[in-house]
Amino acid sequence: MDAAFKSTTLILSDGRSPTGLVREDGNTFVLIDGLGKENRFPKADVDKAVASNLSAMPANVDSTVSEADYYHLLAYLLQQRPK
């Protein structure tokens, strides 16, 4: 699985542990949660970032969207490149 689609849990110094898709932006972790909301966490507030081996994509995505949409989704994902 491509690293861009692995979810990550951030262990924060205040005890919270949000999970989502994470990218780094300078001294900040940017986490996109399950609702698509972008959350920013200063790296100084993060004790640990734990990457999961599970995809953020639902396991049953192939049975929840139409066949045409499934192929459009795959085409889109295959075109993505790290920035």
C-alpha atoms as a printed R data frame, in Angstrom:
   type eleno elety resid chain resno       x      y       z
1  ATOM     1    CA   MET     A     1   0.000  0.000   0.000
2  ATOM     2    CA   ASP     A     2   1.235  3.472  -0.841
3  ATOM     3    CA   ALA     A     3   2.315  5.469   2.223
4  ATOM     4    CA   ALA     A     4  -0.009  8.299   1.190
5  ATOM     5    CA   PHE     A     5  -3.012  6.102   2.031
6  ATOM     6    CA   LYS     A     6  -1.867  4.773   5.397
7  ATOM     7    CA   SER     A     7  -3.563  6.232   8.416
8  ATOM     8    CA   THR     A     8  -1.410  7.574  11.224
9  ATOM     9    CA   THR     A     9  -2.169  8.080  14.903
10 ATOM    10    CA   LEU     A    10  -0.533 11.079  16.529
11 ATOM    11    CA   ILE     A    11   0.155 10.640  20.236
12 ATOM    12    CA   LEU     A    12  -0.096 14.155  21.639
13 ATOM    13    CA   SER     A    13   1.489 15.455  24.819
14 ATOM    14    CA   ASP     A    14  -1.983 16.336  26.195
15 ATOM    15    CA   GLY     A    15  -3.101 12.683  25.964
16 ATOM    16    CA   ARG     A    16  -5.206 12.915  22.806
17 ATOM    17    CA   SER     A    17  -4.543 10.503  19.931
18 ATOM    18    CA   PRO     A    18  -6.194 11.634  16.687
19 ATOM    19    CA   THR     A    19  -6.001  9.342  13.658
20 ATOM    20    CA   GLY     A    20  -6.130 10.157   9.953
21 ATOM    21    CA   LEU     A    21  -4.054 10.782   6.859
22 ATOM    22    CA   VAL     A    22  -0.980 12.786   7.863
23 ATOM    23    CA   ARG     A    23   1.493 14.942   5.995
24 ATOM    24    CA   GLU     A    24   4.208 17.200   7.306
25 ATOM    25    CA   ASP     A    25   4.267 20.939   6.633
26 ATOM    26    CA   GLY     A    26   7.387 22.479   8.146
27 ATOM    27    CA   ASN     A    27   7.099 22.227  11.939
28 ATOM    28    CA   THR     A    28   3.502 21.012  11.752
29 ATOM    29    CA   PHE     A    29   1.712 17.713  11.232
30 ATOM    30    CA   VAL     A    30  -1.412 18.158   9.098
31 ATOM    31    CA   LEU     A    31  -3.965 15.430   9.817
32 ATOM    32    CA   ILE     A    32  -7.077 14.859   7.684
33 ATOM    33    CA   ASP     A    33  -9.643 13.142   9.884
34 ATOM    34    CA   GLY     A    34 -12.418 10.717   8.889
35 ATOM    35    CA   LEU     A    35 -14.770 13.616   8.132
36 ATOM    36    CA   GLY     A    36 -12.267 15.230   5.775
37 ATOM    37    CA   LYS     A    37 -11.442 18.034   8.215
38 ATOM    38    CA   GLU     A    38  -7.859 19.304   8.213
39 ATOM    39    CA   ASN     A    39  -6.303 19.530  11.690
40 ATOM    40    CA   ARG     A    40  -2.882 21.053  12.390
41 ATOM    41    CA   PHE     A    41  -0.629 19.953  15.245
42 ATOM    42    CA   PRO     A    42   2.746 21.543  16.026
43 ATOM    43    CA   LYS     A    43   5.462 18.888  15.994
44 ATOM    44    CA   ALA     A    44   6.493 20.069  19.472
45 ATOM    45    CA   ASP     A    45   3.087 18.840  20.772
46 ATOM    46    CA   VAL     A    46   3.436 15.368  19.219
47 ATOM    47    CA   ASP     A    47   5.161 12.704  21.314
48 ATOM    48    CA   LYS     A    48   4.930 10.018  18.644
49 ATOM    49    CA   ALA     A    49   3.453  9.381  15.182
50 ATOM    50    CA   VAL     A    50   2.400  5.746  14.657
51 ATOM    51    CA   ALA     A    51   1.676  4.672  11.069
52 ATOM    52    CA   SER     A    52  -0.847  1.898  10.506
53 ATOM    53    CA   ASN     A    53  -0.529 -0.866   7.936
54 ATOM    54    CA   LEU     A    54  -4.244 -0.483   7.231
55 ATOM    55    CA   SER     A    55  -5.585  1.649   4.410
56 ATOM    56    CA   ALA     A    56  -7.911  4.564   5.034
57 ATOM    57    CA   MET     A    57 -10.000  3.158   2.188
58 ATOM    58    CA   PRO     A    58 -12.974  1.127   3.451
59 ATOM    59    CA   ALA     A    59 -12.519 -2.612   2.856
60 ATOM    60    CA   ASN     A    60 -15.903 -2.837   1.130
61 ATOM    61    CA   VAL     A    61 -15.441  0.112  -1.240
62 ATOM    62    CA   ASP     A    62 -15.842 -2.170  -4.251
63 ATOM    63    CA   SER     A    63 -19.350 -3.132  -3.170
64 ATOM    64    CA   THR     A    64 -20.520  0.338  -2.089
65 ATOM    65    CA   VAL     A    65 -19.901  2.285  -5.310
66 ATOM    66    CA   SER     A    66 -20.923  1.581  -8.886
67 ATOM    67    CA   GLU     A    67 -18.494 -0.287 -11.134
68 ATOM    68    CA   ALA     A    68 -17.860  2.864 -13.201
69 ATOM    69    CA   ASP     A    69 -17.166  4.960 -10.072
70 ATOM    70    CA   TYR     A    70 -14.868  2.239  -8.752
71 ATOM    71    CA   TYR     A    71 -12.752  2.379 -11.918
72 ATOM    72    CA   HIS     A    72 -12.749  6.197 -11.817
73 ATOM    73    CA   LEU     A    73 -11.553  6.047  -8.210
74 ATOM    74    CA   LEU     A    74  -8.772  3.608  -9.081
75 ATOM    75    CA   ALA     A    75  -7.665  5.765 -12.020
76 ATOM    76    CA   TYR     A    76  -7.558  8.830  -9.773
77 ATOM    77    CA   LEU     A    77  -5.583  7.076  -7.051
78 ATOM    78    CA   LEU     A    78  -3.077  5.699  -9.530
79 ATOM    79    CA   GLN     A    79  -2.407  9.222 -10.850
80 ATOM    80    CA   GLN     A    80  -1.484 10.606  -7.405
81 ATOM    81    CA   ARG     A    81   2.147 11.402  -6.730
82 ATOM    82    CA   PRO     A    82   3.836 12.571  -3.525
83 ATOM    83    CA   LYS     A    83   4.503 16.296  -3.365
